[in-house]
Every structure is written in structure tokens, then in C-alpha cells.
Amino acid sequence: MPGTELFGDEERREVMEVLETGILFRYGHEDRRMDRWKAREMESLVCDYTGAGHALAVSSGSTAVACALAAAGIGYGDEVIVPPFTYLATIEAVLLAGGLPVFADIDDTLCLDAASVRAALTPNTKAILLVHMCGAAADMDPLLELCRDRDLVLVEDAGQALGAWYHGRSVGRFGLTGAFSFDFFKITTAGEGGVFVTDDESRYRLADSYADHGHDHVGDNRGMEEHPIVGFNYRISELHAAVGVAQMRKLERIRSAKRANKARLRDAVEDLPGLDFRRMPDPEGDSGTFLNLLLPDSESAEAAVASMRAAGVPGVNYWFTNMYHFINQWDHVKNLDAAAPLAIHSLGSPQDYRALELPGAQEVIGRLVSIGVGCSWEPENTDRIGESLRESLASVLGGGA
Ligand SMILES: Cc1ncc(COP(=O)(O)O)c(C=O)c1O
């Protein structure tokens, strides 16, 4: 839970600044807000950090993904390539936009594999919704080449990957639009929140209006603003943005602490026989969020998880059986169960979701155990966790504790 580990006076001060003015709304009220604009400040900090031309803070990572799709022009009937390993928000965002999710396979980068994406393309494919899983970037070069080749729109769901880079460029900045999450579990948190990014001014304008009932945000009379498009309320509150501001200022500190702790954990287990790690095309760009272990098979992964939990290793995740992150548990998506009709109900599924063959995902996620890395762990504490981790893994793999 990195961001929350460092909650302190900075977050309290930012929140108090908002409460002192009483202006919890991100727009207007210049006369009372004492020039305090937390959402704007959070956006500017995200632009500074990532290099994005434009950022829009919104209510969640999920609504940031919704903005990223809408602003990229993805909607009714568009086939969108998605991965089977992500958070459900990715798939929900496509369905609720009126799009049709098409699943392609992943590889040992834990992200979409370009060859599998290529095989899943049809004449109706409009976009790839690329998810950078578990704090590090996908293998961008082949994916970018494919997008160029086949004239596909790239949208990035970097919900889990703020602080991740690919050869000097921040994730979220490869696509036409991108999204970050600032929910409670992320590297930097606003409690709830998200940030949409793009380098394209017109896409930014679309997202800016889409996230606020179509408002064009021109002039000083909110009730008389133009509404060039139909939108909805995805606004962030100033209170959440205030926390986001304090956390953004800590991002690099959190990232380097996590990377250092992750390196210590990895050193503790690296030589164990049969143990492998998630492939990272640019290890220097890793945010350090998770130590992603690949066991020989799903049986050994499950045994390792049980042993780690019994030994008190913190932050152990086994995504293969997780209800929200892996396709095997998504019967409601496969059945198209929804509160109200979606475009996919009338247009039909682009794939038989019940008969998908995604052998890469089944293999790699079955073997994957992710350890969430803390940013406030002292070296001795990290080493103790490393010892427990080693003992647990050695009890399954052999190789000596
Ligand atoms: C990849 C990914 N996308 C989107 C989201 C949604 O973010 P939020 O929880 O802020 O709505 C998450 C949240 O975990 C995520 O992991």
C-alpha cells in the first residue's frame, strides 16, 4: 500500500487548505478559494512528472479509462483489444462505452503480446486498450509497430503503472490517450481518483467536457457555459485532489524506496532453482510496485502462496484465482450480465467468450505470485521479509533456505 504508507503532515496541510476555504469544488468560486486549485495542481504535477502535454484529474482510474476511450473516439460497435489479465475496470469501460471487447493473449511481460493482438484483429478492430500490469511497462516496440502497421488507435490503461517508464518515456504517453489510477491501493493515492493524459489538445478538450456534463469551461458563469458534447460527472473533488497533490510530490521518493526494497527481496531469492521473474523489457523503468515471481507451475505457485501467507510475508497476491483481475472468474462478463442493455447485446459478441483460448495467460498467471513492495520498510525489515520469502519458496522449490 505504498502511497498510504507515507501519509503525513503534507497530506493534512493540503486538505486543510481546501477546508479553510470551504471550496470543495474544482471549478469557479474565485472570490472565496484564496487561489487554491488542487485539481489543477495535481494535473500540473502529473504533466511535470510524466511529460504529458495535458492531464485531467477525475474521480477514479475507471473514469479516467472511460475518458481515455471517449476522447480517443472509441464507442458504439468498435472492437477494442483487451487483455485477460487486468482489473475489471478495463473491460467494463469498453462495454459501457458501447464497445466490444476482444481478448488477446499476454506473455511473460504480464501484458498484451503483439503477435496475439495481431491474430485477434478483424476489420472492425479500432483500438488496443493496453494495460501495463503490476507496475511496469509492456513490451512497447512490437505493439507500437503493430499500431502503425494496422492504423490502430492505442489507448493506455496505466492504472497500475504511474512511475513506470519504457526507455525514458512514461507509460500513458505512448497512446493517443492514457489513464492512471489514484485509488487507495496505488503508488500515489488520492483515496479515490484518477488522471487522464494526452499530448493532443483537442482530445484533452473532449475529456475535459466529457468528465463534466459537456461543459466547455469557458467564461466565468458556469450555468451559461456551452456544452459541445454530451458528458457525465466524472469530476474529482478538491479534497481528493489535495491528497493527490501531496502524494504526487512524494512519487519519486516512493518509487526509489520501492525499487531499493524490491532489489533486496529479489537478491534474497534469485538463486533458487526453478524460480523465474516477470520479463521487463526495460528494467530501469520499473516502478518497483511488485516483485513478480514465476514458479514452475500453478501447483507450486499455490503451495508457495500458502507457505508465504503462513510465514506472514506481506502483500502476497495470487491473481489466477482473483475475482477481479483474471478472466477465469469473469462469468458475468462472458454471460453479458448487465443492469441495462449494452451495445454488445444487440450487436453480438465479437468472440465466443466461453471458448476463448488464451494459453499464454493461463500458463503465466497460473505461475505468477506478486509480492506488493512497501516503501516504508527499513532495510532490516525488508531483509526479514526476504528471509521468510526465501524459506517459503525453498520449501516448495528446494534449494535451501
Ligand atoms: C489496470 C487498472 N485499470 C483501472 C483501474 C481502476 O482504477 P480505480 O480503482 O481508481 O477506479 C485499476 C484499479 O485497480 C487498474 O488496476
PDBQT file of the ligand as one rigid body, heavy atoms in Angstrom, charges set to zero:
ROOT
HETATM    1  C1  LIG A 501      -5.257  -1.643 -14.614  1.00  0.00    +0.000 C 
HETATM    2  C2  LIG A 501      -6.294  -0.869 -13.890  1.00  0.00    +0.000 A 
HETATM    3  N1  LIG A 501      -7.098  -0.063 -14.570  1.00  0.00    +0.000 NA
HETATM    4  C3  LIG A 501      -8.055   0.662 -13.960  1.00  0.00    +0.000 A 
HETATM    5  C4  LIG A 501      -8.247   0.587 -12.605  1.00  0.00    +0.000 A 
HETATM    6  C5  LIG A 501      -9.356   1.342 -11.971  1.00  0.00    +0.000 C 
HETATM    7  O1  LIG A 501      -8.900   2.283 -11.071  1.00  0.00    +0.000 OA
HETATM    8  P1  LIG A 501      -9.843   2.819  -9.901  1.00  0.00    +0.000 P 
HETATM    9  O2  LIG A 501      -9.875   1.786  -8.829  1.00  0.00    +0.000 OA
HETATM   10  O3  LIG A 501      -9.166   4.075  -9.460  1.00  0.00    +0.000 OA
HETATM   11  O4  LIG A 501     -11.175   3.076 -10.486  1.00  0.00    +0.000 OA
HETATM   12  C6  LIG A 501      -7.417  -0.233 -11.836  1.00  0.00    +0.000 A 
HETATM   13  C7  LIG A 501      -7.589  -0.340 -10.379  1.00  0.00    +0.000 C 
HETATM   14  O5  LIG A 501      -7.039  -1.173  -9.722  1.00  0.00    +0.000 OA
HETATM   15  C8  LIG A 501      -6.421  -0.989 -12.501  1.00  0.00    +0.000 A 
HETATM   16  O6  LIG A 501      -5.627  -1.827 -11.828  1.00  0.00    +0.000 OA
ENDROOT
TORSDOF 0
